[in-house]
């Protein structure tokens, strides 16, 4: 399945105005059948080729986010990846909902050492 071009466009628009990414290089890279958005060389969010969004998070916040949001664990090759969550496209219908995840991913990626 190809990634959702409309969702990718919405991400571009939100990241262009994202204060969490200010002062960091923003770039895009095709990865894992989707399109990743990098902040300072680190993946922040990605449009998944399987649908929906992959979001980088502070691993210490994972359990709380799983309990309080519609996100679910990101699984690759049968194993959960700590520090990453998935969000279904249906839960990203509004710019407010998507923007919250973009902010979370971009803000966390911006705390990592630049590559």
N, CA, C and O atoms as a Tinker XYZ file with bonds, in Angstrom:
   460  protein
     1  N      0.839000   -1.179000    0.000000    73     2
     2  CA     0.000000    0.000000    0.000000    64     1     3
     3  C      0.890000    1.250000    0.000000    63     2     4     5
     4  O      1.845000    1.336000    0.772000    81     3
     5  N      0.580000    2.189000   -0.845000    73     3     6
     6  CA     1.321000    3.452000   -0.877000    64     5     7
     7  C      0.872000    4.323000    0.291000    63     6     8     9
     8  O     -0.244000    4.174000    0.789000    81     7
     9  N      1.729000    5.219000    0.718000    73     7    10
    10  CA     1.353000    6.085000    1.831000    64     9    11
    11  C      0.336000    7.133000    1.376000    63    10    12    13
    12  O      0.192000    7.393000    0.182000    81    11
    13  N     -0.353000    7.719000    2.322000    73    11    14
    14  CA    -1.427000    8.685000    2.093000    64    13    15
    15  C     -0.829000   10.056000    1.769000    63    14    16    17
    16  O     -0.313000   10.741000    2.652000    81    15
    17  N     -0.904000   10.447000    0.498000    73    15    18
    18  CA    -0.337000   11.728000    0.052000    64    17    19
    19  C     -1.027000   12.918000    0.718000    63    18    20    21
    20  O     -0.377000   13.918000    1.023000    81    19
    21  N     -2.329000   12.818000    0.946000    73    19    22
    22  CA    -3.049000   13.922000    1.598000    64    21    23
    23  C     -2.546000   14.124000    3.025000    63    22    24    25
    24  O     -2.326000   15.255000    3.458000    81    23
    25  N     -2.367000   13.031000    3.748000    73    23    26
    26  CA    -1.835000   13.123000    5.110000    64    25    27
    27  C     -0.417000   13.698000    5.085000    63    26    28    29
    28  O     -0.060000   14.504000    5.944000    81    27
    29  N      0.383000   13.291000    4.115000    73    27    30
    30  CA     1.745000   13.825000    3.992000    64    29    31
    31  C      1.712000   15.334000    3.772000    63    30    32    33
    32  O      2.518000   16.058000    4.355000    81    31
    33  N      0.802000   15.813000    2.949000    73    31    34
    34  CA     0.664000   17.250000    2.716000    64    33    35
    35  C      0.259000   17.997000    3.977000    63    34    36    37
    36  O      0.766000   19.083000    4.255000    81    35
    37  N     -0.648000   17.415000    4.728000    73    35    38
    38  CA    -1.059000   18.035000    5.993000    64    37    39
    39  C      0.128000   18.099000    6.965000    63    38    40    41
    40  O      0.304000   19.090000    7.674000    81    39
    41  N      0.933000   17.042000    6.989000    73    39    42
    42  CA     2.115000   17.041000    7.856000    64    41    43
    43  C      3.094000   18.135000    7.450000    63    42    44    45
    44  O      3.621000   18.849000    8.303000    81    43
    45  N      3.335000   18.267000    6.158000    73    43    46
    46  CA     4.244000   19.322000    5.672000    64    45    47
    47  C      3.781000   20.699000    6.155000    63    46    48    49
    48  O      4.578000   21.497000    6.649000    81    47
    49  N      2.484000   20.962000    6.005000    73    47    50
    50  CA     1.937000   22.255000    6.410000    64    49    51
    51  C      2.115000   22.489000    7.907000    63    50    52    53
    52  O      2.514000   23.576000    8.325000    81    51
    53  N      1.823000   21.479000    8.707000    73    51    54
    54  CA     1.936000   21.622000   10.160000    64    53    55
    55  C      3.387000   21.746000   10.605000    63    54    56    57
    56  O      3.698000   22.556000   11.478000    81    55
    57  N      4.269000   20.960000   10.018000    73    55    58
    58  CA     5.678000   21.028000   10.401000    64    57    59
    59  C      6.313000   22.364000   10.035000    63    58    60    61
    60  O      7.209000   22.841000   10.731000    81    59
    61  N      5.855000   22.961000    8.957000    73    59    62
    62  CA     6.395000   24.260000    8.543000    64    61    63
    63  C      6.153000   25.331000    9.599000    63    62    64    65
    64  O      6.890000   26.314000    9.676000    81    63
    65  N      5.126000   25.140000   10.406000    73    63    66
    66  CA     4.775000   26.118000   11.445000    64    65    67
    67  C      5.011000   25.584000   12.851000    63    66    68    69
    68  O      4.596000   26.210000   13.826000    81    67
    69  N      5.664000   24.449000   12.968000    73    67    70
    70  CA     5.829000   23.783000   14.262000    64    69    71
    71  C      6.922000   24.434000   15.101000    63    70    72    73
    72  O      8.095000   24.399000   14.729000    81    71
    73  N      6.541000   25.033000   16.240000    73    71    74
    74  CA     7.554000   25.666000   17.092000    64    73    75
    75  C      8.548000   24.653000   17.676000    63    74    76    77
    76  O      9.691000   25.008000   17.960000    81    75
    77  N      8.127000   23.408000   17.857000    73    75    78
    78  CA     9.026000   22.392000   18.399000    64    77    79
    79  C     10.178000   22.062000   17.467000    63    78    80    81
    80  O     11.194000   21.515000   17.894000    81    79
    81  N     10.018000   22.398000   16.189000    73    79    82
    82  CA    11.070000   22.118000   15.209000    64    81    83
    83  C     11.896000   23.342000   14.874000    63    82    84    85
    84  O     12.846000   23.260000   14.096000    81    83
    85  N     11.544000   24.469000   15.452000    73    83    86
    86  CA    12.239000   25.725000   15.140000    64    85    87
    87  C     13.739000   25.582000   15.386000    63    86    88    89
    88  O     14.169000   25.038000   16.403000    81    87
    89  N     14.514000   26.078000   14.445000    73    87    90
    90  CA    15.970000   26.042000   14.582000    64    89    91
    91  C     16.595000   24.718000   14.185000    63    90    92    93
    92  O     17.807000   24.542000   14.313000    81    91
    93  N     15.784000   23.782000   13.703000    73    91    94
    94  CA    16.291000   22.476000   13.287000    64    93    95
    95  C     15.982000   22.265000   11.815000    63    94    96    97
    96  O     14.961000   22.729000   11.308000    81    95
    97  N     16.866000   21.566000   11.144000    73    95    98
    98  CA    16.633000   21.250000    9.740000    64    97    99
    99  C     15.461000   20.277000    9.627000    63    98   100   101
   100  O     15.404000   19.278000   10.345000    81    99
   101  N     14.532000   20.572000    8.727000    73    99   102
   102  CA    13.415000   19.677000    8.442000    64   101   103
   103  C     13.682000   18.988000    7.117000    63   102   104   105
   104  O     14.093000   19.635000    6.153000    81   103
   105  N     13.457000   17.690000    7.055000    73   103   106
   106  CA    13.651000   16.965000    5.805000    64   105   107
   107  C     12.660000   15.810000    5.725000    63   106   108   109
   108  O     12.019000   15.445000    6.710000    81   107
   109  N     12.553000   15.250000    4.531000    73   107   110
   110  CA    11.675000   14.116000    4.269000    64   109   111
   111  C     12.508000   12.981000    3.700000    63   110   112   113
   112  O     13.502000   13.202000    3.008000    81   111
   113  N     12.081000   11.758000    4.007000    73   111   114
   114  CA    12.810000   10.597000    3.495000    64   113   115
   115  C     11.835000    9.429000    3.363000    63   114   116   117
   116  O     11.097000    9.117000    4.297000    81   115
   117  N     11.841000    8.798000    2.212000    73   115   118
   118  CA    11.013000    7.605000    2.039000    64   117   119
   119  C     11.639000    6.466000    2.831000    63   118   120   121
   120  O     12.814000    6.141000    2.663000    81   119
   121  N     10.829000    5.869000    3.697000    73   119   122
   122  CA    11.312000    4.782000    4.547000    64   121   123
   123  C     10.169000    3.827000    4.848000    63   122   124   125
   124  O      9.027000    4.257000    5.012000    81   123
   125  N     10.461000    2.551000    4.920000    73   123   126
   126  CA     9.507000    1.547000    5.373000    64   125   127
   127  C      8.182000    1.602000    4.610000    63   126   128   129
   128  O      7.130000    1.337000    5.192000    81   127
   129  N      8.217000    1.938000    3.330000    73   127   130
   130  CA     7.005000    2.010000    2.537000    64   129   131
   131  C      6.182000    3.256000    2.782000    63   130   132   133
   132  O      5.071000    3.380000    2.267000    81   131
   133  N      6.716000    4.181000    3.563000    73   131   134
   134  CA     6.010000    5.417000    3.876000    64   133   135
   135  C      6.908000    6.618000    3.648000    63   134   136   137
   136  O      7.909000    6.538000    2.935000    81   135
   137  N      6.540000    7.724000    4.259000    73   135   138
   138  CA     7.317000    8.952000    4.136000    64   137   139
   139  C      7.584000    9.502000    5.528000    63   138   140   141
   140  O      6.659000    9.877000    6.249000    81   139
   141  N      8.865000    9.546000    5.899000    73   139   142
   142  CA     9.273000   10.026000    7.217000    64   141   143
   143  C      9.609000   11.513000    7.156000    63   142   144   145
   144  O     10.136000   12.001000    6.157000    81   143
   145  N      9.299000   12.217000    8.227000    73   143   146
   146  CA     9.639000   13.625000    8.385000    64   145   147
   147  C     10.640000   13.710000    9.516000    63   146   148   149
   148  O     10.375000   13.279000   10.638000    81   147
   149  N     11.812000   14.281000    9.199000    73   147   150
   150  CA    12.904000   14.327000   10.157000    64   149   151
   151  C     13.121000   15.741000   10.668000    63   150   152   153
   152  O     12.986000   16.716000    9.929000    81   151
   153  N     13.454000   15.831000   11.931000    73   151   154
   154  CA    13.786000   17.093000   12.582000    64   153   155
   155  C     15.206000   16.935000   13.099000    63   154   156   157
   156  O     15.471000   16.077000   13.941000    81   155
   157  N     16.118000   17.759000   12.599000    73   155   158
   158  CA    17.516000   17.649000   13.009000    64   157   159
   159  C     18.119000   16.294000   12.693000    63   158   160   161
   160  O     19.011000   15.834000   13.406000    81   159
   161  N     17.645000   15.643000   11.628000    73   159   162
   162  CA    18.174000   14.344000   11.232000    64   161   163
   163  C     17.531000   13.160000   11.919000    63   162   164   165
   164  O     17.901000   12.020000   11.640000    81   163
   165  N     16.581000   13.391000   12.810000    73   163   166
   166  CA    15.901000   12.313000   13.534000    64   165   167
   167  C     14.454000   12.214000   13.085000    63   166   168   169
   168  O     13.772000   13.230000   12.950000    81   167
   169  N     13.982000   10.990000   12.853000    73   167   170
   170  CA    12.578000   10.808000   12.505000    64   169   171
   171  C     11.710000   11.355000   13.632000    63   170   172   173
   172  O     11.940000   11.062000   14.805000    81   171
   173  N     10.718000   12.147000   13.264000    73   171   174
   174  CA     9.785000   12.703000   14.238000    64   173   175
   175  C      8.403000   12.085000   14.062000    63   174   176   177
   176  O      7.787000   11.624000   15.023000    81   175
   177  N      7.934000   12.082000   12.834000    73   175   178
   178  CA     6.652000   11.481000   12.464000    64   177   179
   179  C      6.803000   10.884000   11.076000    63   178   180   181
   180  O      7.699000   11.267000   10.323000    81   179
   181  N      5.931000    9.950000   10.741000    73   179   182
   182  CA     5.974000    9.352000    9.410000    64   181   183
   183  C      4.575000    8.936000    8.997000    63   182   184   185
   184  O      3.788000    8.438000    9.802000    81   183
   185  N      4.288000    9.152000    7.730000    73   183   186
   186  CA     3.063000    8.632000    7.141000    64   185   187
   187  C      3.365000    7.186000    6.809000    63   186   188   189
   188  O      4.277000    6.897000    6.035000    81   187
   189  N      2.606000    6.282000    7.388000    73   187   190
   190  CA     2.879000    4.866000    7.220000    64   189   191
   191  C      2.345000    4.341000    5.898000    63   190   192   193
   192  O      1.277000    4.756000    5.449000    81   191
   193  N      3.067000    3.449000    5.287000    73   191   194
   194  CA     2.598000    2.769000    4.100000    64   193   195
   195  C      1.452000    1.827000    4.413000    63   194   196   197
   196  O      0.766000    1.357000    3.506000    81   195
   197  N      1.238000    1.545000    5.704000    73   195   198
   198  CA     0.142000    0.688000    6.150000    64   197   199
   199  C     -1.061000    1.525000    6.579000    63   198   200   201
   200  O     -2.068000    0.989000    7.042000    81   199
   201  N     -0.949000    2.826000    6.423000    73   199   202
   202  CA    -2.027000    3.723000    6.827000    64   201   203
   203  C     -1.729000    4.359000    8.171000    63   202   204   205
   204  O     -1.071000    3.760000    9.021000    81   203
   205  N     -2.215000    5.570000    8.358000    73   203   206
   206  CA    -2.041000    6.260000    9.620000    64   205   207
   207  C     -0.659000    6.867000    9.789000    63   206   208   209
   208  O      0.075000    7.091000    8.826000    81   207
   209  N     -0.332000    7.126000   11.049000    73   207   210
   210  CA     0.859000    7.880000   11.406000    64   209   211
   211  C      1.717000    7.116000   12.395000    63   210   212   213
   212  O      1.203000    6.439000   13.285000    81   211
   213  N      3.021000    7.228000   12.234000    73   211   214
   214  CA     3.979000    6.746000   13.228000    64   213   215
   215  C      4.539000    7.993000   13.905000    63   214   216   217
   216  O      4.890000    8.964000   13.235000    81   215
   217  N      4.622000    7.965000   15.226000    73   215   218
   218  CA     5.036000    9.143000   15.990000    64   217   219
   219  C      6.143000    8.774000   16.959000    63   218   220   221
   220  O      6.032000    7.798000   17.701000    81   219
   221  N      7.207000    9.555000   16.948000    73   219   222
   222  CA     8.291000    9.369000   17.918000    64   221   223
   223  C      7.878000   10.061000   19.213000    63   222   224   225
   224  O      7.388000   11.191000   19.198000    81   223
   225  N      8.078000    9.376000   20.322000    73   223   226
   226  CA     7.704000    9.923000   21.629000    64   225   227
   227  C      8.827000    9.706000   22.622000    63   226   228   229
   228  O      9.742000    8.913000   22.399000    81   227
   229  N      8.734000   10.431000   23.723000    73   227   230
   230  CA     9.621000   10.173000   24.843000    64   229   231
   231  C      9.221000    8.803000   25.393000    63   230   232   233
   232  O      8.072000    8.630000   25.800000    81   231
   233  N     10.126000    7.831000   25.418000    73   231   234
   234  CA     9.763000    6.497000   25.896000    64   233   235
   235  C      9.148000    6.500000   27.297000    63   234   236   237
   236  O      8.339000    5.629000   27.615000    81   235
   237  N      9.517000    7.454000   28.124000    73   235   238
   238  CA     8.964000    7.525000   29.484000    64   237   239
   239  C      7.475000    7.872000   29.481000    63   238   240   241
   240  O      6.790000    7.647000   30.479000    81   239
   241  N      6.967000    8.414000   28.378000    73   239   242
   242  CA     5.558000    8.789000   28.284000    64   241   243
   243  C      4.703000    7.726000   27.600000    63   242   244   245
   244  O      3.488000    7.888000   27.494000    81   243
   245  N      5.311000    6.656000   27.142000    73   243   246
   246  CA     4.604000    5.643000   26.366000    64   245   247
   247  C      3.390000    5.053000   27.051000    63   246   248   249
   248  O      2.308000    5.043000   26.464000    81   247
   249  N      3.528000    4.568000   28.258000    73   247   250
   250  CA     2.411000    3.926000   28.961000    64   249   251
   251  C      1.255000    4.900000   29.170000    63   250   252   253
   252  O      0.092000    4.534000   28.995000    81   251
   253  N      1.570000    6.131000   29.542000    73   251   254
   254  CA     0.526000    7.134000   29.773000    64   253   255
   255  C     -0.206000    7.455000   28.470000    63   254   256   257
   256  O     -1.430000    7.580000   28.470000    81   255
   257  N      0.512000    7.589000   27.376000    73   255   258
   258  CA    -0.115000    7.890000   26.085000    64   257   259
   259  C     -0.968000    6.724000   25.588000    63   258   260   261
   260  O     -2.031000    6.939000   25.005000    81   259
   261  N     -0.517000    5.511000   25.810000    73   259   262
   262  CA    -1.302000    4.343000   25.412000    64   261   263
   263  C     -2.616000    4.274000   26.197000    63   262   264   265
   264  O     -3.641000    3.844000   25.668000    81   263
   265  N     -2.575000    4.696000   27.452000    73   263   266
   266  CA    -3.774000    4.655000   28.293000    64   265   267
   267  C     -4.731000    5.814000   28.038000    63   266   268   269
   268  O     -5.926000    5.692000   28.309000    81   267
   269  N     -4.232000    6.931000   27.525000    73   267   270
   270  CA    -5.063000    8.140000   27.453000    64   269   271
   271  C     -5.358000    8.642000   26.043000    63   270   272   273
   272  O     -6.041000    9.655000   25.890000    81   271
   273  N     -4.864000    7.968000   25.016000    73   271   274
   274  CA    -5.070000    8.403000   23.628000    64   273   275
   275  C     -5.467000    7.188000   22.786000    63   274   276   277
   276  O     -5.399000    6.055000   23.262000    81   275
   277  N     -5.878000    7.418000   21.551000    73   275   278
   278  CA    -6.206000    6.279000   20.678000    64   277   279
   279  C     -4.979000    5.612000   20.055000    63   278   280   281
   280  O     -5.123000    4.705000   19.235000    81   279
   281  N     -3.793000    6.041000   20.427000    73   279   282
   282  CA    -2.562000    5.462000   19.879000    64   281   283
   283  C     -2.392000    4.024000   20.361000    63   282   284   285
   284  O     -2.950000    3.610000   21.378000    81   283
   285  N     -1.602000    3.284000   19.593000    73   283   286
   286  CA    -1.286000    1.909000   19.971000    64   285   287
   287  C      0.190000    1.664000   19.682000    63   286   288   289
   288  O      0.813000    2.432000   18.948000    81   287
   289  N      0.754000    0.605000   20.251000    73   287   290
   290  CA     2.192000    0.364000   20.077000    64   289   291
   291  C      2.563000    0.176000   18.602000    63   290   292   293
   292  O      1.798000   -0.381000   17.815000    81   291
   293  N      3.734000    0.649000   18.261000    73   291   294
   294  CA     4.268000    0.419000   16.916000    64   293   295
   295  C      5.010000   -0.911000   16.942000    63   294   296   297
   296  O      5.864000   -1.147000   17.797000    81   295
   297  N      4.669000   -1.772000   15.993000    73   295   298
   298  CA     5.280000   -3.092000   15.922000    64   297   299
   299  C      5.952000   -3.237000   14.569000    63   298   300   301
   300  O      5.339000   -3.003000   13.528000    81   299
   301  N      7.204000   -3.621000   14.596000    73   299   302
   302  CA     7.952000   -3.922000   13.367000    64   301   303
   303  C      8.578000   -5.298000   13.514000    63   302   304   305
   304  O      9.234000   -5.611000   14.508000    81   303
   305  N      8.354000   -6.102000   12.492000    73   303   306
   306  CA     8.897000   -7.472000   12.489000    64   305   307
   307  C      8.528000   -8.230000   13.753000    63   306   308   309
   308  O      9.341000   -8.969000   14.309000    81   307
   309  N      7.288000   -8.038000   14.202000    73   307   310
   310  CA     6.768000   -8.778000   15.341000    64   309   311
   311  C      7.203000   -8.273000   16.703000    63   310   312   313
   312  O      6.940000   -8.923000   17.715000    81   311
   313  N      7.861000   -7.133000   16.746000    73   311   314
   314  CA     8.346000   -6.640000   18.042000    64   313   315
   315  C      7.965000   -5.170000   18.219000    63   314   316   317
   316  O      8.071000   -4.364000   17.295000    81   315
   317  N      7.519000   -4.849000   19.435000    73   315   318
   318  CA     7.160000   -3.473000   19.757000    64   317   319
   319  C      8.399000   -2.599000   19.812000    63   318   320   321
   320  O      9.431000   -3.001000   20.350000    81   319
   321  N      8.292000   -1.404000   19.255000    73   319   322
   322  CA     9.404000   -0.458000   19.284000    64   321   323
   323  C      9.132000    0.588000   20.356000    63   322   324   325
   324  O      8.191000    1.373000   20.238000    81   323
   325  N      9.941000    0.598000   21.385000    73   323   326
   326  CA     9.821000    1.613000   22.424000    64   325   327
   327  C     10.118000    2.979000   21.850000    63   326   328   329
   328  O     10.998000    3.124000   21.001000    81   327
   329  N      9.390000    3.981000   22.308000    73   327   330
   330  CA     9.614000    5.333000   21.834000    64   329   331
   331  C      8.869000    5.660000   20.555000    63   330   332   333
   332  O      9.071000    6.724000   19.969000    81   331
   333  N      8.002000    4.744000   20.117000    73   331   334
   334  CA     7.209000    4.954000   18.905000    64   333   335
   335  C      5.786000    4.490000   19.130000    63   334   336   337
   336  O      5.548000    3.467000   19.772000    81   335
   337  N      4.831000    5.256000   18.592000    73   335   338
   338  CA     3.425000    4.875000   18.626000    64   337   339
   339  C      2.856000    4.988000   17.224000    63   338   340   341
   340  O      3.417000    5.665000   16.363000    81   339
   341  N      1.730000    4.312000   17.006000    73   339   342
   342  CA     0.978000    4.429000   15.754000    64   341   343
   343  C     -0.380000    5.036000   16.070000    63   342   344   345
   344  O     -0.950000    4.810000   17.137000    81   343
   345  N     -0.879000    5.808000   15.119000    73   343   346
   346  CA    -2.203000    6.415000   15.249000    64   345   347
   347  C     -2.935000    6.178000   13.935000    63   346   348   349
   348  O     -2.408000    6.487000   12.866000    81   347
   349  N     -4.142000    5.634000   14.007000    73   347   350
   350  CA    -4.936000    5.385000   12.806000    64   349   351
   351  C     -5.349000    6.693000   12.149000    63   350   352   353
   352  O     -5.532000    7.707000   12.822000    81   351
   353  N     -5.493000    6.662000   10.834000    73   351   354
   354  CA    -5.893000    7.842000   10.067000    64   353   355
   355  C     -7.221000    8.408000   10.562000    63   354   356   357
   356  O     -7.405000    9.625000   10.558000    81   355
   357  N     -8.140000    7.560000   10.983000    73   355   358
   358  CA    -9.446000    8.023000   11.464000    64   357   359
   359  C     -9.303000    8.915000   12.697000    63   358   360   361
   360  O    -10.166000    9.753000   12.957000    81   359
   361  N     -8.232000    8.744000   13.449000    73   359   362
   362  CA    -7.997000    9.537000   14.654000    64   361   363
   363  C     -7.190000   10.803000   14.360000    63   362   364   365
   364  O     -6.770000   11.503000   15.281000    81   363
   365  N     -6.975000   11.092000   13.080000    73   363   366
   366  CA    -6.205000   12.262000   12.663000    64   365   367
   367  C     -7.028000   13.161000   11.741000    63   366   368   369
   368  O     -6.467000   13.941000   10.972000    81   367
   369  N     -8.345000   13.055000   11.816000    73   367   370
   370  CA    -9.234000   13.743000   10.882000    64   369   371
   371  C     -9.130000   15.262000   10.967000    63   370   372   373
   372  O     -9.250000   15.944000    9.949000    81   371
   373  N     -8.910000   15.798000   12.156000    73   371   374
   374  CA    -8.829000   17.254000   12.295000    64   373   375
   375  C     -7.368000   17.687000   12.372000    63   374   376   377
   376  O     -6.493000   16.924000   12.781000    81   375
   377  N     -7.132000   18.933000   11.967000    73   375   378
   378  CA    -5.769000   19.462000   12.072000    64   377   379
   379  C     -5.356000   19.573000   13.536000    63   378   380   381
   380  O     -4.170000   19.467000   13.849000    81   379
   381  N     -6.294000   19.781000   14.421000    73   379   382
   382  CA    -5.985000   19.851000   15.855000    64   381   383
   383  C     -5.460000   18.500000   16.355000    63   382   384   385
   384  O     -4.459000   18.441000   17.068000    81   383
   385  N     -6.142000   17.426000   15.975000    73   383   386
   386  CA    -5.707000   16.086000   16.404000    64   385   387
   387  C     -4.344000   15.749000   15.803000    63   386   388   389
   388  O     -3.446000   15.290000   16.508000    81   387
   389  N     -4.194000   15.977000   14.504000    73   387   390
   390  CA    -2.910000   15.691000   13.854000    64   389   391
   391  C     -1.819000   16.590000   14.414000    63   390   392   393
   392  O     -0.705000   16.135000   14.674000    81   391
   393  N     -2.137000   17.863000   14.600000    73   391   394
   394  CA    -1.156000   18.819000   15.109000    64   393   395
   395  C     -0.603000   18.438000   16.465000    63   394   396   397
   396  O      0.576000   18.663000   16.737000    81   395
   397  N     -1.436000   17.864000   17.322000    73   395   398
   398  CA    -0.965000   17.446000   18.649000    64   397   399
   399  C      0.106000   16.359000   18.526000    63   398   400   401
   400  O      1.102000   16.374000   19.249000    81   399
   401  N     -0.112000   15.416000   17.602000    73   399   402
   402  CA     0.878000   14.352000   17.402000    64   401   403
   403  C      2.130000   14.884000   16.720000    63   402   404   405
   404  O      3.244000   14.489000   17.067000    81   403
   405  N      1.952000   15.775000   15.754000    73   403   406
   406  CA     3.107000   16.380000   15.080000    64   405   407
   407  C      3.954000   17.139000   16.099000    63   406   408   409
   408  O      5.180000   17.026000   16.103000    81   407
   409  N      3.305000   17.898000   16.948000    73   407   410
   410  CA     4.026000   18.660000   17.973000    64   409   411
   411  C      4.790000   17.716000   18.899000    63   410   412   413
   412  O      5.953000   17.958000   19.220000    81   411
   413  N      4.132000   16.647000   19.322000    73   411   414
   414  CA     4.787000   15.695000   20.229000    64   413   415
   415  C      6.014000   15.082000   19.573000    63   414   416   417
   416  O      7.078000   15.023000   20.188000    81   415
   417  N      5.879000   14.621000   18.325000    73   415   418
   418  CA     7.004000   13.986000   17.634000    64   417   419
   419  C      8.128000   14.959000   17.321000    63   418   420   421
   420  O      9.299000   14.640000   17.523000    81   419
   421  N      7.782000   16.145000   16.828000    73   419   422
   422  CA     8.798000   17.138000   16.462000    64   421   423
   423  C      9.520000   17.657000   17.704000    63   422   424   425
   424  O     10.737000   17.836000   17.687000    81   423
   425  N      8.781000   17.896000   18.763000    73   423   426
   426  CA     9.390000   18.416000   19.998000    64   425   427
   427  C     10.358000   17.406000   20.589000    63   426   428   429
   428  O     11.438000   17.773000   21.052000    81   427
   429  N      9.970000   16.115000   20.575000    73   427   430
   430  CA    10.883000   15.112000   21.126000    64   429   431
   431  C     12.108000   14.941000   20.223000    63   430   432   433
   432  O     13.232000   14.885000   20.723000    81   431
   433  N     11.914000   14.859000   18.922000    73   431   434
   434  CA    13.058000   14.714000   18.002000    64   433   435
   435  C     14.029000   15.882000   18.153000    63   434   436   437
   436  O     15.241000   15.706000   18.025000    81   435
   437  N     13.496000   17.078000   18.426000    73   435   438
   438  CA    14.346000   18.267000   18.566000    64   437   439
   439  C     15.220000   18.199000   19.814000    63   438   440   441
   440  O     16.203000   18.934000   19.907000    81   439
   441  N     14.891000   17.337000   20.776000    73   439   442
   442  CA    15.711000   17.228000   21.985000    64   441   443
   443  C     16.920000   16.319000   21.773000    63   442   444   445
   444  O     17.834000   16.289000   22.597000    81   443
   445  N     16.920000   15.581000   20.667000    73   443   446
   446  CA    18.006000   14.635000   20.393000    64   445   447
   447  C     19.175000   15.364000   19.728000    63   446   448   449
   448  O     18.964000   16.359000   19.035000    81   447
   449  N     20.394000   14.885000   19.928000    73   447   450
   450  CA    21.551000   15.548000   19.319000    64   449   451
   451  C     21.433000   15.566000   17.801000    63   450   452   453
   452  O     21.070000   14.559000   17.194000    81   451
   453  N     21.737000   16.697000   17.191000    73   451   454
   454  CA    21.635000   16.824000   15.741000    64   453   455
   455  C     22.564000   15.844000   15.056000    63   454   456   457
   456  O     23.659000   15.551000   15.538000    81   455
   457  N     22.104000   15.346000   13.923000    73   455   458
   458  CA    22.915000   14.415000   13.134000    64   457   459
   459  C     23.562000   15.131000   11.990000    63   458   460
   460  O     24.287000   14.517000   11.208000    81   459
